[in-house]
Amino acid sequence: MRLIVVLIGFLCFFSCTSKETKTLEKGNYRGFLQIQDNEEIPFLFQVENDTLLTIFNADEKIKVDEITYTNDSAKIQTPVFEGYIIAKLNNTGLKGTFHKPSLDRIVPFKAVKDSTRFSIVNQASVNISGNWETVFSKDSEVDKYIAKGIFNQKGNTVTGTFRTTSGDYRYLEGVMDGDSLRLSTFDGAHAFLFKAKATDSTLNGFFYSDNHWKEPFTAKLNSDYELPNEEELTYIKEGYEFFDFSFPDTRGRVVSLSDPEFKNKVIIIQIMGTWCPNCLDESKYLVKYLQENPNKDLQVISLAFEVAKTRLKAYDRINRLKDRIGINYPVLLAQFGNAANKDLAQQKLPMLNHLISYPTTLFLDKNRKVRKIHTGFNGPATGEKYQEFKKEFESFVALLLTEDE
């Protein structure tokens, strides 16, 4: 009898002290990362149910369906990319951290029930719709680079992106509050904030990336401004007749371009990384193109330069990318651990003059001759430039396929 009483007491104690698992409440949220200078990188998301939410950046909608719970905390794993949020749930929202393990980066995070990305105090006194000739870090010989701002403004609302020689900053969304511009984006790989003072013809401000980077930028309105030709930046060095490689797939099988399975085929080689948003945009396009244009004489091969610290983690991230977007062509591991060092990456492909961008895409004819190299990728956020890319891609691949060997 005494044993039964003790057992009942133990069970009562356990049931009273165990925590009930909380889940996300449905609704619209304003999430934000807390960064340097007491700034915030805001983004909007909608919780559809306790296992699904959607992140919004202008026209982009990112479905997040990997949400797990432990007591009063949630882990929100962003799709494809390694970034994830761990946060405690409370009556007002969420509080926690955003993690990027391969970079040992942790950023404070909060979210509250709200549907406003940026608050607005004043009506817009400037309209920045148009093309902007832009320079980032203009006073630094090391960090200086050029870009093209492409913006559309309706009232206080501003959308658009910055194109650079290596890609674009994807979907930016924000406001013009008086003469103050604020734009942000968050996709699980990158979190960006742009702040600037605007006139009818100039922008002067700062660009923040997560909580680790800040740089100044200036821009001037220039409807005729164009970046350097993406097909003239990277080329095959003299002395190399062919482009070739030998890298393993995720099963450890070493694959070379000289393998018989690739003989007499038009080959598209994508130099990429699973951590790279522009690479994801291009990969989605390639998957869709191959589905709509199947051809036994066309082969796509991706060479992955990964930031994962171990080979096994790199393989996991490659397989995750393939599963999430339906890649059925080879994705080979070219490098892991230090993909950000493009000099080291270029050493793996010594026939290239340099590697300045992920992605970089090579087009080879049926004789394995490199016919074109495209640096960077103009994704859907670039609007007309993306449509232009698709037309050029499809027409050039069609041309290569019709050529005799």
Salt bridges, closest charged atoms under 4 A:
GLU25 OE1 - LYS113 NZ 3.46
ASP37 OD2 - LYS214 NZ 2.69
GLU39 OE2 - LYS195 NZ 2.78
GLU40 OE1 - ARG30 NH2 3.41
GLU48 OE2 - LYS63 NZ 2.75
GLU60 OE2 - ARG170 NH1 3.03
ASP65 OD1 - ARG324 NH2 3.14
GLU66 OE2 - ARG320 NH2 2.93
GLU66 OE2 - ARG324 NH1 3.56
GLU82 OE1 - ARG317 NH2 2.92
ASP104 OD1 - LYS309 NZ 2.80
GLU173 OE1 - ARG117 NH1 3.41
ASP177 OD2 - ARG182 NH2 3.48
ASP179 OD1 - LYS197 NZ 3.19
ASP187 OD2 - ARG170 NH1 2.97
ASP210 OD2 - LYS100 NZ 3.68
ASP210 OD2 - ARG105 NH1 3.34
ASP210 OD2 - HIS212 ND1 3.98
GLU226 OE2 - LYS148 NZ 3.25
GLU230 OE2 - ARG163 NH2 2.91
GLU230 OE2 - LYS385 NZ 3.88
GLU231 OE2 - LYS372 NZ 3.49
ASP244 OD2 - ARG368 NH2 3.68
ASP249 OD2 - ARG251 NH2 3.50
ASP249 OD2 - ARG253 NE 3.39
GLU261 OE2 - ARG253 NH1 3.55
ASP281 OD1 - ARG170 NH2 2.88
ASP297 OD1 - LYS296 NZ 3.38
ASP365 OD2 - ARG371 NH1 3.27
GLU388 OE2 - LYS385 NZ 3.27
GLU403 OE1 - ARG371 NH1 2.75
